[in-house]
Amino acid sequence: MAAKSFDLIVIGAGPGGYVAAIRGAQLGMNVAIVEREHMGGICLNWGCIPTKAMLRSSEVFHLMERAKDYGLKADNIGYDLDAVVKRSRSVAGQLSGGIGHLMKKNKITTVMGEATIPAKGKVSVKTDKGTEELTAKNIVLATGARARELPGLEADGDLVWTYKHALTPKRMPKKLLVIGSGAIGIEFASFYNTLGCDTTVVEVMDRILPVEDAEISSFAKKQFVKQGMKIMEKTMVKQLDRGKGKVTAHIEANGKVEKVEFETVISAVGIVGNVEGLGLEELGVKVDRTHVVVDEYCRTGVEGLFAIGDIAGAPWLAHKASHEGVMVAELISGKNNVHPVRPESIAGCTYCHPQVASVGYTEDKAKEAGYKIKVGRFPFIGNGKAIALGEPEGMVKTIFDEKTGELLGAHMIGAEVTELIQGYVVGRALETTEEDLMNTVFPHPTLSEMMHESVLDAYGRAIHF
Ligand SMILES: Cc1cc2nc3c(=O)[nH]c(=O)nc-3n(C[C@H](O)[C@H](O)[C@H](O)COP(=O)(O)OP(=O)(O)OC[C@H]3O[C@@H](n4cnc5c(N)ncnc54)[C@H](O)[C@@H]3O)c2cc1C
């Protein structure tokens, strides 16, 4: 059968791939997308969305436990784990199905199967019905990533879980060890701990949430410990002995190894890019560890071949993948004025309780980069809306270049900060200064007023603290 010809073929239908396909179609290209498993990728099926659905259940549970604080009565509070999981899977299914409709609406050809690139401009897809050959001048690789497995700590789905098992638990563990305190590890720790599981987090770095500002990490730690979580920093899990219904972890801190028993372990030690089996080596594509090496426009160095999203490296975030998808489609279409994605302007959000959100330089990173800085802070306890919500724990921290007033970074912890951070992201995109932010009127009563106050504080002008 003759190969089907397209202007653009996208491999992988995660938030990088499906967005690149839609933007390509909007720009008049004849687009095909190849997906081997599920429309929407990890994000919609096993990442961003189902975790947030689970965390919403634990958040409501937490609020029900605090009903008395709000003058309400709630007896016999409990949960049905199967129903929590069912809701999360149904939310994921709904959104994944929606991507199929978006493909149809944009007249994008969807091919379900495993893709390889046998030569420049060619894609071979192994489908249920045989092999389909496709050709296009431009190919976008958006094959994403999967959980990293460390030797000896590999998941088995029963005692040791990856994020996929942690999203579909058959039981509520009584005693849980979470290895790794990045966003994924901390979100699962928060979910399970809130539902009453005795939870320990082990982090090899000197603090949890190690990419966040040190002050935010330390604030988060205090909150988690208050909620009953055990946090072990500068600590490493060296070995897991799997027994019947239990795991003995060999945990090393300060050169001493302690053996601790757990019922379940979640391994959240990072991700590796899906670079295998695509034919990248034969094409001459450079791969650094498990990520395709690209320039700022996501070009691989092989003419007409681009890589976006998780396979193209950090930050491993859905919105980074999508933005790269748009950029690459516009570049291919010959659009002028295409700007590279600036990683330092991409916000990171962790949906634990309390939430964490940040964009730009941390205080340490700003100093390392040689900036003289001005730092502002504002606590949730000084904000009327936070008190009214019964959420007085948290802070907003802002960092400015003393010389130019440029907003270098913003770091937040507390209720709903994952929604608030976008205000600062827009500010950074518009190259806002302290003066613009101080002259902006923030609505009252809102949590966003703390964003104003934090800026005012950096210049000694905070009103409510
Ligand atoms: C538990 C968890 C929680 C997360 N939470 C968040 C969050 O809150 N916010 C956030 O921004 N990010 C979050 N992430 C990260 C986010 O999911 C990823 O950054 C995002 O999915 C990357 O998008 P992508 O398009 O690059 O790849 P993916 O979403 O991984 O999609 C890649 C697709 O390619 C397909 N594929 C791979 N190889 C082939 C092949 N050879 N042929 C055909 N198809 C192929 C795969 O089946 C997959 O569907 C989370 C991740 C996890 C694991």
The ligand as an SDF file (V2000), in Angstrom:
LIG
                    3D

 53 58  0  0  0  0  0  0  0  0999 V2000
    1.7310   11.4520   38.6930 C   0  0  0  0  0  0  0  0  0  0  0  0
    2.0490   12.6220   37.8150 C   0  0  0  0  0  0  0  0  0  0  0  0
    1.4970   13.8540   38.0920 C   0  0  0  0  0  0  0  0  0  0  0  0
    1.7820   14.9430   37.2630 C   0  0  0  0  0  0  0  0  0  0  0  0
    1.2270   16.1550   37.5540 N   0  0  0  0  0  0  0  0  0  0  0  0
    1.4960   17.2120   36.7570 C   0  0  0  0  0  0  0  0  0  0  0  0
    0.9030   18.4750   37.0040 C   0  0  0  0  0  0  0  0  0  0  0  0
    0.1310   18.6490   37.9450 O   0  0  0  0  0  0  0  0  0  0  0  0
    1.1970   19.4950   36.1720 N   0  0  0  0  0  0  0  0  0  0  0  0
    2.0570   19.3510   35.1030 C   0  0  0  0  0  0  0  0  0  0  0  0
    2.2900   20.3110   34.3660 O   0  0  0  0  0  0  0  0  0  0  0  0
    2.6410   18.1670   34.8560 N   0  0  0  0  0  0  0  0  0  0  0  0
    2.3750   17.1010   35.6450 C   0  0  0  0  0  0  0  0  0  0  0  0
    2.9450   15.8920   35.3570 N   0  0  0  0  0  0  0  0  0  0  0  0
    3.8580   15.8020   34.2020 C   0  0  0  0  0  0  0  0  0  0  0  0
    3.0750   15.7300   32.9000 C   0  0  0  0  0  0  0  0  0  0  0  0
    2.2050   14.6190   32.9210 O   0  0  0  0  0  0  0  0  0  0  0  0
    4.0440   15.6310   31.7300 C   0  0  0  0  0  0  0  0  0  0  0  0
    4.9640   16.7090   31.7810 O   0  0  0  0  0  0  0  0  0  0  0  0
    3.3100   15.6850   30.4080 C   0  0  0  0  0  0  0  0  0  0  0  0
    2.3940   14.6220   30.2860 O   0  0  0  0  0  0  0  0  0  0  0  0
    4.3060   15.6280   29.2370 C   0  0  0  0  0  0  0  0  0  0  0  0
    3.6190   15.6830   28.0430 O   0  0  0  0  0  0  0  0  0  0  0  0
    4.2070   15.0300   26.7080 P   0  0  0  0  0  0  0  0  0  0  0  0
    3.2270   15.3830   25.6450 O   0  0  0  0  0  0  0  0  0  0  0  0
    5.6090   15.4070   26.5440 O   0  0  0  0  0  0  0  0  0  0  0  0
    4.2140   13.4530   26.9680 O   0  0  0  0  0  0  0  0  0  0  0  0
    3.1620   12.3990   27.5160 P   0  0  0  0  0  0  0  0  0  0  0  0
    2.0310   13.0300   28.2100 O   0  0  0  0  0  0  0  0  0  0  0  0
    3.9660   11.4030   28.2620 O   0  0  0  0  0  0  0  0  0  0  0  0
    2.5880   11.7320   26.1870 O   0  0  0  0  0  0  0  0  0  0  0  0
    3.3790   10.9810   25.3470 C   0  0  0  0  0  0  0  0  0  0  0  0
    2.5010   10.0400   24.5430 C   0  0  0  0  0  0  0  0  0  0  0  0
    3.2930    9.4120   23.5450 O   0  0  0  0  0  0  0  0  0  0  0  0
    2.8780    8.0770   23.3920 C   0  0  0  0  0  0  0  0  0  0  0  0
    3.9800    7.3250   22.7800 N   0  0  0  0  0  0  0  0  0  0  0  0
    5.2040    7.0750   23.2980 C   0  0  0  0  0  0  0  0  0  0  0  0
    5.9670    6.4030   22.4200 N   0  0  0  0  0  0  0  0  0  0  0  0
    5.2010    6.2130   21.3160 C   0  0  0  0  0  0  0  0  0  0  0  0
    5.4270    5.5920   20.0720 C   0  0  0  0  0  0  0  0  0  0  0  0
    6.5880    5.0340   19.7660 N   0  0  0  0  0  0  0  0  0  0  0  0
    4.4080    5.5750   19.1740 N   0  0  0  0  0  0  0  0  0  0  0  0
    3.2170    6.1470   19.4510 C   0  0  0  0  0  0  0  0  0  0  0  0
    2.9560    6.7530   20.6080 N   0  0  0  0  0  0  0  0  0  0  0  0
    3.9390    6.8000   21.5330 C   0  0  0  0  0  0  0  0  0  0  0  0
    2.5490    7.6440   24.8070 C   0  0  0  0  0  0  0  0  0  0  0  0
    1.6480    6.5370   24.8190 O   0  0  0  0  0  0  0  0  0  0  0  0
    1.9140    8.9090   25.3850 C   0  0  0  0  0  0  0  0  0  0  0  0
    0.5050    8.9000   25.2440 O   0  0  0  0  0  0  0  0  0  0  0  0
    2.6580   14.7780   36.1570 C   0  0  0  0  0  0  0  0  0  0  0  0
    3.2040   13.5260   35.8680 C   0  0  0  0  0  0  0  0  0  0  0  0
    2.8920   12.4610   36.6780 C   0  0  0  0  0  0  0  0  0  0  0  0
    3.4860   11.1250   36.3440 C   0  0  0  0  0  0  0  0  0  0  0  0
  1  2  1  0
  2  3  1  0
  2 52  2  0
  3  4  2  0
  4  5  1  0
  4 50  1  0
  5  6  2  0
  6  7  1  0
  6 13  1  0
  7  8  2  0
  7  9  1  0
  9 10  1  0
 10 11  2  0
 10 12  1  0
 12 13  2  0
 13 14  1  0
 14 15  1  0
 14 50  1  0
 15 16  1  0
 16 17  1  0
 16 18  1  0
 18 19  1  0
 18 20  1  0
 20 21  1  0
 20 22  1  0
 22 23  1  0
 23 24  1  0
 24 25  2  0
 24 26  1  0
 24 27  1  0
 27 28  1  0
 28 29  2  0
 28 30  1  0
 28 31  1  0
 31 32  1  0
 32 33  1  0
 33 34  1  0
 33 48  1  0
 34 35  1  0
 35 36  1  0
 35 46  1  0
 36 37  1  0
 36 45  1  0
 37 38  2  0
 38 39  1  0
 39 40  1  0
 39 45  2  0
 40 41  1  0
 40 42  2  0
 42 43  1  0
 43 44  2  0
 44 45  1  0
 46 47  1  0
 46 48  1  0
 48 49  1  0
 50 51  2  0
 51 52  1  0
 52 53  1  0
M  END
$$$$
